[in-house]
Amino acid sequence: MAFEELDNRPQDENIETESQEPKKTKKKAGVIAAVAAAGVIAAAGGVFAFIKVTEKDPKEIVIQAFENIYTKDQVDPLEELFGLSGFAENASGADVERGVTLTLDSSSSAELDMFTGSGFKIEGLYDRTNKRSRANVGIVYKGMDLFHADAYYGEDTLMAAVPELSSKLFSLDLGEGLAKRLKDSPVLGPMLEENDIDIEGIGAYMEELADSVDAEAAGTETSDLEDIAKRFLDGWQAREKLKEAMTVEKAEKKTFVIDEQEVNLKGYQVQISKEFMMEFLRGSTDFFLNDEELKEIYLNQLQQSVRMTELMGGMTYGMSAEQMYEDAMADMTGDVEEMIDFLDQTLNDVDMTVYVDKKGRLASVSGTTVLTAESGVESDNIQVDFAVELKGGSYLTQNLTADVKLKNENAQVDVEVKKQGSYDGTQLTDDISLDIDAKSEEDYSIGIVYTDTYNSDGGDYHVGTSVTANGYLIADLSLTGVVSQLEKGVSAQVDIDELRVVIMNETGRVTLSGECYFRPLSEEIKTPEGEIFDVVAASEEEWEALGTEVFMKILEISSQLGMTD
């Protein structure tokens, strides 16, 4: 019934009710829309304000882009394939042995052809645990071991043997009391005194040298040059001063190919002032010329040289190492100041356009500046334009192009560098070229090409480089072979199938083969064999007998080689 009553209501009543309800709804909708619009505008304003507040300083973006060219976590193919850092560490601190052998296979020279099958082999063994070392150098003539020299150091004693020339094992005790032993030597004592050589000084110097060798073997001596360079950059606040001195403005965006993908880049117009560059040059010069640690390193080396010169009877003209250092620094300071004054007259501001990807990596930088060369009353402006594009790969600089153009009214020099490479975890390739073209009254060009390939699956490798001038081959070197054994950072056996050297458009060519290796020490280092011959204590008669023995051995070897009748 209720539904029927509702349906039987007057028509006007139904119309009135329907007309009132929509009016209320439209009013509310308008209010809601207004509030929503205001909210969107407020939100957008808040987002924009947030972006403006949190957006990086363009200067910081540019500086970080240059800092990110090389990063600690980037892919390093040579490290991944070979473990170079491990080899470097083992080479300086572990018990290892290493060696190289090369043999002449063929030659374009008739004079060298007679030595086909000849070569050399060098081996070094280092037992740092027991402070011993041994080196062997051998000469091979047409496949025959001609002779070899053995050297040994341990227990403050230096020994050497050349079995093919003498049965003696030459020995020199560098330990305490060397000066007295030299002075009492029947042969060396008078010889040293006759030549005004400071015997006591020589003895003390050799003892100190032995101590330094022991310290190096124990790994207690280190170089601080890297720390000094870092200390300069941090102390001089190079980064902060650069940020303060440079001007950066946003530039147009562009697309670019990095890592074989097209990416969008942010652009920045950058200007580096001449004032900052000169301040940096003067600051770095002042630091490296006056730093106490650098002074100590250089002065120690100079003192050793002066001391050795004086001990051997050489002339130092009454000057101490300190005086020589001061004179050298005065001359160097004068030369550097002259160079800086020249640069102050030559350099101008540098304007650059820098492009950075969303990861903060530098993708491209191009710029221009003018060098003003003063010559008498005239000046010559040299326009300098440069551009670098980093195209990435397994690391940012694996593929790149760079060029520099220098131009004035009379000449132009173009320098172009191209680097192409690939790495997939197994196969590594690198191709690098440098081309220099000079155009003036006479055109001149130089080209240098380097290439290498390596496949870790089979160990095959190839390394090559060549130099040309005006299209004429100056030199070409090619190395091909196999890494037949490899334990990353620990040991490696490299077989050299062919080492080919060509000079002057094939007018000279030699081909060699051989091997080289690096591995942990495989045996105890022992003294060479032979009858001990104390070079200090030996008498004049013993030296004369030795001379006779060596002379006869040389005649015997000459006879074997067909060099005597």
C-alpha positions in Angstrom: 0.0 0.0 0.0 2.8 2.4 0.8 4.2 2.1 -2.7 0.8 2.7 -4.2 0.3 5.9 -2.1 3.6 7.1 -3.1 2.8 6.5 -6.7 -0.6 8.3 -6.3 1.0 11.5 -5.0 0.2 14.7 -6.9 2.4 15.2 -9.8 3.4 18.7 -8.7 4.6 17.5 -5.4 6.9 15.0 -7.0 8.2 17.7 -9.3 8.8 20.1 -6.4 10.7 17.5 -4.4 13.0 16.6 -7.3 13.7 20.2 -8.2 14.8 21.1 -4.6 17.3 18.3 -4.1 19.5 19.0 -7.2 20.0 22.6 -6.1 21.5 21.5 -2.8 23.7 19.0 -4.5 25.2 21.5 -7.0 26.0 23.9 -4.2 27.9 21.3 -2.2 29.7 20.1 -5.3 30.9 23.6 -6.1 32.3 24.0 -2.6 34.0 20.6 -2.7 35.5 21.4 -6.1 36.8 24.7 -4.8 38.3 23.1 -1.8 39.9 20.3 -3.9 41.3 22.8 -6.3 42.8 24.8 -3.5 44.3 21.6 -2.0 45.8 20.7 -5.4 47.3 24.2 -5.7 48.6 24.1 -2.2 50.1 20.6 -2.7 51.7 21.6 -5.9 53.1 24.6 -4.3 54.4 22.5 -1.4 56.0 20.0 -3.8 57.6 22.8 -5.8 58.9 24.4 -2.6 60.2 21.0 -1.4 62.0 20.4 -4.7 63.5 23.9 -4.6 64.7 23.4 -1.0 66.1 19.8 -1.6 67.5 20.4 -5.1 71.3 20.1 -5.2 73.5 23.1 -5.7 74.5 23.1 -9.4 78.1 23.6 -8.4 78.0 20.5 -6.2 76.5 18.5 -9.1 79.3 19.5 -11.5 82.1 18.9 -9.0 80.7 15.5 -8.0 80.3 14.6 -11.7 84.0 15.1 -12.2 84.8 13.2 -8.9 82.6 10.3 -10.1 84.6 9.7 -13.3 86.5 7.1 -11.4 84.9 5.5 -8.4 86.0 2.8 -5.9 83.1 0.5 -6.8 83.4 0.7 -10.6 84.2 -2.4 -12.6 87.9 -3.0 -13.1 88.4 -5.7 -15.8 92.1 -6.2 -15.1 91.4 -6.6 -11.4 88.6 -9.0 -12.0 90.5 -11.0 -14.5 94.0 -11.1 -13.0 93.8 -9.7 -9.5 96.4 -7.0 -10.1 96.3 -5.6 -6.5 97.1 -9.1 -5.2 100.1 -9.4 -7.5 101.3 -6.0 -6.4 100.9 -6.9 -2.7 102.7 -10.2 -3.1 105.5 -8.7 -5.2 106.4 -6.3 -2.4 105.8 -8.4 0.7 105.5 -12.1 0.0 108.0 -15.0 -0.7 107.9 -15.2 -4.5 109.8 -16.1 -7.6 109.6 -14.6 -11.0 111.4 -14.8 -14.3 111.4 -14.1 -18.0 112.9 -15.9 -21.0 113.3 -14.5 -24.6 114.8 -16.2 -27.7 115.4 -14.7 -31.1 113.5 -16.7 -33.7 114.1 -14.6 -36.9 115.4 -11.3 -38.1 115.5 -9.2 -41.3 119.1 -8.4 -40.5 121.9 -10.7 -41.8 124.0 -9.6 -38.8 121.3 -10.7 -36.4 120.5 -13.9 -38.2 123.6 -15.5 -36.9 122.1 -15.2 -33.4 118.9 -17.0 -34.3 118.2 -19.4 -31.4 120.0 -17.2 -28.9 118.5 -15.2 -26.0 118.5 -14.7 -22.3 116.7 -15.8 -19.2 116.4 -13.9 -15.9 115.1 -15.3 -12.6 114.6 -13.7 -9.2 113.8 -15.5 -6.0 112.7 -13.6 -2.8 112.5 -15.2 0.6 111.4 -12.2 2.7 110.6 -14.4 5.7 114.2 -15.4 6.0 115.6 -12.2 4.5 117.3 -14.0 1.5 117.2 -13.4 -2.2 118.8 -14.8 -5.3 119.0 -13.8 -8.9 120.2 -15.6 -12.0 121.0 -14.2 -15.4 121.7 -16.7 -18.2 122.8 -16.2 -21.8 121.8 -18.8 -24.4 123.7 -19.0 -27.8 122.0 -21.0 -30.6 120.2 -23.1 -28.0 123.3 -23.7 -25.9 123.7 -22.4 -22.4 126.7 -20.1 -22.9 127.0 -18.9 -19.3 125.0 -17.7 -16.4 125.7 -15.5 -13.4 124.3 -16.3 -9.9 123.9 -13.7 -7.2 122.8 -14.3 -3.6 122.2 -12.2 -0.5 121.5 -13.4 3.0 122.9 -13.3 6.5 124.6 -9.9 5.7 126.6 -11.7 3.0 126.7 -11.0 -0.7 127.8 -13.9 -3.0 128.2 -14.3 -6.8 129.2 -17.1 -9.1 129.9 -17.4 -12.8 130.5 -21.2 -13.2 131.5 -21.0 -16.9 134.3 -18.5 -16.1 135.4 -19.6 -12.7 134.9 -22.4 -10.1 135.0 -19.8 -7.3 132.1 -18.5 -5.3 132.8 -14.8 -4.7 131.9 -13.7 -1.2 131.6 -10.3 0.6 130.7 -10.1 4.2 128.7 -6.8 4.7 128.3 -7.3 8.4 129.8 -5.5 11.4 133.5 -4.8 11.0 133.6 -4.4 7.3 135.6 -1.2 7.5 138.4 -3.0 9.3 138.3 -6.0 6.9 138.6 -3.6 4.0 141.5 -1.7 5.5 143.3 -5.0 6.3 142.6 -6.5 2.8 145.9 -7.4 1.0 144.6 -6.2 -2.3 141.5 -4.0 -1.8 143.0 -2.0 1.1 145.9 -0.5 -0.8 143.8 0.0 -3.9 141.2 2.0 -2.0 143.7 4.1 -0.1 145.6 4.8 -3.4 142.4 6.2 -4.9 141.7 8.3 -1.8 138.6 6.3 -1.0 137.3 6.6 2.6 137.5 2.9 3.7 135.8 3.4 7.1 133.0 5.4 5.4 132.6 2.8 2.7 132.4 0.1 5.4 129.7 2.0 7.4 127.8 2.8 4.3 127.7 -0.8 3.2 126.5 -1.9 6.7 123.7 0.7 6.5 122.8 -0.5 3.0 122.5 -4.1 4.3 120.3 -2.9 7.1 118.0 -1.0 4.7 117.8 -4.1 2.5 116.7 -6.1 5.5 114.1 -3.4 6.4 112.7 -3.5 2.9 112.5 -7.3 3.0 110.6 -7.0 6.2 108.2 -4.5 4.7 109.0 -1.8 7.3 109.8 0.9 4.7 106.8 2.6 3.0 106.4 5.5 0.6 104.3 8.5 1.7 103.9 10.2 -1.6 100.2 9.4 -2.0 99.6 10.7 1.5 101.5 13.9 0.8 99.4 14.5 -2.3 96.1 13.9 -0.4 97.4 16.1 2.4 98.0 18.9 -0.1 94.5 18.7 -1.6 92.8 18.5 1.8 95.0 21.2 3.4 94.7 23.6 0.6 91.0 23.0 0.5 91.1 22.6 -3.3 87.5 21.4 -3.6 86.0 24.2 -1.4 88.0 26.9 -3.2 87.0 25.5 -6.6 83.3 25.5 -5.6 83.6 29.1 -4.4 85.5 30.3 -7.5 83.4 28.7 -10.2 80.2 30.0 -11.6 77.5 27.5 -12.7 74.2 28.1 -14.5 71.7 25.6 -15.9 71.8 24.9 -19.6 69.5 23.1 -22.0 69.0 19.4 -21.6 70.1 16.9 -24.3 70.1 13.2 -25.0 73.2 11.2 -25.2 74.3 7.5 -25.5 75.9 6.0 -22.4 76.3 2.3 -21.8 74.7 1.8 -25.3 71.5 3.4 -24.1 70.0 6.8 -24.9 69.7 8.9 -21.7 68.5 12.4 -20.9 71.2 14.7 -19.5 71.1 17.9 -17.5 73.3 20.7 -18.8 75.3 23.3 -17.0 77.2 26.3 -18.1 80.4 26.5 -16.1 83.2 29.1 -15.9 86.5 28.5 -14.2 88.2 31.8 -13.5 91.8 32.5 -14.4 92.3 33.8 -10.8 91.4 30.4 -9.4 93.8 28.5 -11.8 96.6 30.8 -10.9 95.9 30.5 -7.2 95.9 26.7 -7.5 99.2 26.8 -9.4 100.8 29.1 -6.8 99.4 27.1 -3.9 100.5 23.7 -5.2 104.0 25.1 -6.1 104.5 26.6 -2.7 103.4 23.3 -1.0 105.6 21.0 -3.1 108.6 23.2 -2.9 108.4 23.8 0.9 106.7 20.6 2.3 108.9 19.2 5.1 108.2 15.5 4.3 109.1 16.0 0.6 112.2 17.9 1.6 113.2 15.1 3.9 112.7 12.5 1.1 114.7 14.5 -1.5 117.4 15.5 1.1 117.9 11.9 2.2 118.5 10.8 -1.4 120.8 13.7 -2.0 122.8 13.0 1.1 123.3 9.4 0.0 124.6 10.6 -3.4 126.9 13.2 -1.8 128.1 10.6 0.7 128.9 8.0 -2.0 130.6 10.6 -4.1 132.8 11.6 -1.2 133.6 8.1 -0.2 134.7 7.2 -3.7 137.0 10.2 -3.8 134.7 12.3 -6.0 134.5 16.1 -5.9 131.7 17.8 -4.1 133.6 21.2 -4.0 133.1 21.5 -0.3 129.4 21.6 -0.5 127.2 19.7 1.9 124.0 18.0 0.9 122.0 20.7 2.6 123.8 23.4 0.6 123.2 21.5 -2.6 119.5 21.2 -1.7 119.2 24.9 -1.0 120.9 25.8 -4.3 118.7 23.3 -6.2 115.5 24.6 -4.6 116.6 28.2 -5.4 117.1 27.3 -9.0 113.9 25.3 -9.2 111.9 28.1 -7.5 113.2 30.6 -10.0 112.3 28.4 -12.9 108.8 27.7 -11.5 108.1 31.3 -10.8 109.2 32.2 -14.3 106.8 29.5 -15.6 103.9 30.8 -13.4 104.5 34.4 -14.6 104.3 33.2 -18.2 101.1 31.3 -17.5 99.7 34.4 -15.7 100.2 36.3 -18.9 98.9 33.5 -21.1 95.8 32.0 -19.4 92.3 33.3 -19.4 89.0 32.2 -18.1 87.7 28.8 -19.2 84.1 28.4 -20.3 82.6 24.9 -20.4 79.3 23.2 -21.0 78.9 20.1 -18.8 76.3 17.4 -19.1 75.5 15.0 -16.3 73.3 11.9 -16.2 70.7 11.1 -13.6 73.3 9.0 -11.7 75.5 12.0 -11.3 78.1 10.8 -13.8 79.9 13.1 -16.2 78.8 12.4 -19.7 80.2 15.2 -21.7 82.2 18.4 -21.3 83.2 20.9 -24.0 84.8 24.2 -23.6 86.8 27.1 -24.9 89.4 29.5 -23.8 92.1 31.8 -25.2 95.8 31.7 -24.7 97.5 35.0 -25.1 101.1 34.6 -26.1 103.2 37.7 -25.7 106.1 38.2 -28.1 107.9 41.5 -27.7 105.4 44.2 -28.4 103.0 41.9 -30.2 100.6 39.4 -28.8 99.2 36.3 -30.4 95.8 34.9 -29.3 95.5 31.1 -29.6 92.0 29.8 -29.6 91.6 26.6 -27.7 88.5 24.4 -28.1 88.1 21.1 -26.3 85.5 18.4 -26.0 85.3 15.1 -24.1 82.5 12.5 -24.4 82.4 9.6 -22.0 80.3 6.8 -23.5 80.6 4.2 -20.7 80.7 0.4 -21.0 81.6 -1.8 -18.1 83.0 1.4 -16.6 82.4 5.1 -17.5 85.7 5.8 -19.4 85.9 2.4 -21.3 84.6 4.2 -24.4 85.3 7.9 -25.0 86.3 10.5 -27.5 88.4 13.6 -26.7 89.7 16.3 -29.0 91.6 19.6 -28.5 92.0 22.3 -31.2 94.5 25.1 -31.0 94.3 27.7 -33.7 95.7 31.1 -34.5 96.0 33.1 -37.7 98.9 31.1 -39.0 98.6 27.5 -37.8 96.3 24.9 -36.3 96.9 21.8 -34.2 94.3 19.1 -33.8 94.7 16.4 -31.1 92.2 13.6 -31.1 91.9 10.6 -28.7 89.5 7.7 -29.2 89.0 4.8 -26.8 86.9 1.8 -27.5 86.5 -1.3 -25.4 84.3 -4.1 -24.2 84.2 -6.5 -21.3 81.7 -9.2 -20.6 83.4 -10.9 -17.7 85.4 -13.2 -20.0 86.4 -11.3 -23.1 88.3 -8.0 -22.8 89.2 -5.7 -25.7 90.7 -2.2 -25.8 91.5 0.0 -28.7 93.1 3.4 -28.2 94.3 5.9 -30.8 96.0 9.3 -30.5 96.2 11.5 -33.6 98.0 14.8 -33.8 97.7 16.9 -36.9 99.6 20.2 -37.3 98.8 22.5 -40.2 100.9 25.5 -41.0 103.4 26.2 -43.7 104.2 22.5 -43.6 101.6 19.9 -42.5 102.7 17.2 -40.0 100.9 14.3 -38.4 101.7 11.7 -35.7 99.6 8.7 -35.0 99.8 6.3 -32.0 97.6 3.2 -31.8 97.3 0.7 -29.0 95.2 -2.5 -28.9 94.8 -5.5 -26.7 92.5 -8.5 -26.4 92.2 -11.2 -23.7 89.9 -14.2 -23.3 89.9 -15.8 -19.9 88.3 -19.0 -21.2 91.4 -20.1 -23.2 93.9 -17.5 -21.9 94.6 -16.2 -25.4 95.9 -12.6 -25.5 97.3 -10.0 -28.0 98.9 -6.7 -27.3 100.0 -4.3 -30.1 101.1 -0.7 -30.5 102.4 1.3 -33.4 103.7 4.8 -34.1 103.5 6.6 -37.5 104.7 10.0 -38.7 103.2 11.5 -41.9 101.9 8.0 -42.7 105.4 6.5 -42.3 105.7 3.6 -39.8 108.3 4.5 -37.1 107.8 1.4 -34.9 105.4 -1.4 -34.5 105.3 -3.9 -31.6 103.1 -7.0 -31.4 102.8 -9.5 -28.6 100.8 -12.7 -28.9 100.5 -15.7 -26.7 98.5 -17.6 -24.0 98.2 -17.1 -20.2 98.5 -20.9 -19.6 98.3 -20.8 -15.8 96.6 -18.2 -13.6 95.6 -17.9 -10.0 94.3 -14.4 -9.5 96.7 -12.2 -7.6 98.9 -15.2 -6.7 100.6 -16.8 -9.7 100.7 -16.6 -13.5 102.4 -18.3 -16.4 102.5 -16.3 -19.6 103.6 -18.0 -22.8 105.0 -15.6 -25.4 104.3 -17.2 -28.8 105.5 -14.2 -30.8 107.0 -10.9 -29.9 107.5 -9.0 -33.1 109.2 -5.7 -33.4 109.3 -3.7 -36.7 111.0 -0.4 -37.2 111.1 2.1 -40.1 108.6 0.5 -42.6 110.0 -3.1 -42.3 113.6 -2.0 -42.7 114.2 -3.6 -39.4 112.3 -6.6 -38.0 113.0 -9.1 -35.2 110.7 -11.9 -33.9 111.2 -13.5 -30.5 109.4 -16.0 -28.3 109.6 -17.0 -24.7 107.7 -16.9 -21.4 107.4 -15.0 -18.1 106.0 -16.1 -14.8 105.2 -15.0 -11.3 104.5 -17.4 -8.5 105.0 -18.2 -4.8 108.5 -19.3 -3.8 108.7 -23.0 -4.6 112.0 -23.9 -3.0 114.4 -22.9 -0.3 116.9 -20.3 -1.4 120.4 -21.7 -1.0 123.8 -20.2 -1.7 125.3 -20.9 -5.2 127.8 -23.7 -5.6 131.5 -23.1 -5.7 134.7 -22.7 -3.7 134.5 -19.7 -1.4 136.6 -16.8 -2.6 136.6 -14.0 0.0 137.1 -10.9 -2.2 138.3 -8.9 0.8 140.7 -11.4 2.4 142.1 -12.8 -0.8 145.8 -12.3 -1.4 147.4 -10.9 -4.5 148.5 -14.4 -5.5 144.9 -15.7 -5.3 143.7 -12.8 -7.4 146.4 -13.6 -10.0 145.4 -17.2 -10.1 141.8 -16.2 -10.5 142.7 -14.0 -13.5 144.5 -16.8 -15.2 141.5 -19.2 -14.6 139.1 -16.7 -16.1 141.3 -16.0 -19.1 141.6 -19.7 -19.9 137.8 -20.2 -19.6 137.2 -17.4 -22.0 139.5 -19.0 -24.5 137.7 -22.3 -24.1 134.3 -20.7 -24.7 135.6 -18.8 -27.7 136.9 -22.1 -29.2 133.5 -23.7 -28.7 131.8 -20.8 -30.5 134.3 -21.0 -33.4 135.7 -17.6 -32.6 139.4 -18.8 -32.4 141.5 -20.9 -34.7 
